[in-house]
Amino acid sequence: MESQTTGEVEPRERTDFWSEHIGSYQTPMDFRYARPDTFRGETIRQRSDTYQLVTWRSDKIEYVRTPRLVRQEPDPDYRFVLPLSGELVIRQDDQEARLTPGSGSLMTLAAPFQLLHETSLRGIIMSIPAHEIDGPLNRKAPLATGLDLANGLGRVVSSMLQGLYDERDNLSATQFNAVSDRIVELLCMLATGDDRPDAPGHLTEVEAMVRRYVRDHAADPGLTGASMAKALGWSLRQVQLALQRVGTTPRELIREERLRLVRERLRCGECRHMTITDLAYSSGFSSASALSTAFRQRFGVSPREMRYGSR
């Protein structure tokens, strides 16, 4: 955690200080100051290797990320912005979000934007890696629309963000990341209109992406429900709920996909040189005996019997 304020530099140097300071925290932007001669601002920054939370207060200013900067300094990540006092405006992708306390906006740095506010605004801006948003939402698009943080799920998200700030001196990096993970998970639900983690549309999307991921990574011996959930940007509970709806579990899905892979290789003439042990290890199984037991349970014959039967 660190804090910075323009009060520590000479008045004539404050705008240069602020531009360099905020640019290093966020992304390359143009800065347009209403009163450069008297500008004041301060920040408190909390961060880990994954997330960043900046609480700031400043005088009137406009931040602009131009198309030129997007091309020259690409940045795919997202920001979630909410004012704690005052009003700010975000314009992106021909949309405008006018935010006051009790509302927020999710925006991408991969597209041009304008962010402006009046004097004495105080707000929070959370930096979120692109994969944490693009995976769960299954899209890459600006989301510069106002989100209701005054009621229901939105209020929970707002309270958790405020809690991260209030407890900034008492949280380890691991704890900070754990809370941030939950905030992002809830934020994705809020952005898509899914107020429940078991909403049918949401779970159908989760199931489809989980199946695709397992097909692509079945041979990885380290593949588990937890590792898969982390890679896709969801919680393990969401993955379990999505598969439960169709009568399976992460473990069963992984085993089924590995068995399918072995069966295909047993029937493939180009894989005849591979022993059963080779097939087991190259398909994610811990041993040949583990493969043989699971294979017989699933198909009623051993891998060796299927190989010679197919010939």
Salt bridges, closest charged atoms under 4 A:
GLU2 OE2 - ARG45 NH1 3.50
ASP37 OD1 - ARG35 NE 3.74
GLU42 OE2 - ARG57 NE 3.87
ASP59 OD2 - ARG40 NE 3.49
GLU62 OE2 - ARG32 NH1 3.53
GLU87 OE1 - ARG98 NH1 3.21
GLU96 OE1 - ARG91 NE 2.77
GLU96 OE2 - ARG98 NH2 3.26
GLU118 OE1 - LYS60 NZ 3.74
GLU132 OE2 - HIS131 ND1 3.75
GLU185 OE1 - ARG182 NE 3.35
ASP194 OD2 - HIS202 ND1 3.43
ASP198 OD1 - ARG196 NE 3.36
GLU207 OE2 - ARG211 NE 2.99
GLU256 OE1 - ARG298 NE 2.92
GLU257 OE2 - ARG260 NH2 2.46
GLU264 OE2 - ARG260 NH1 2.38
GLU305 OE1 - ARG296 NH2 3.58
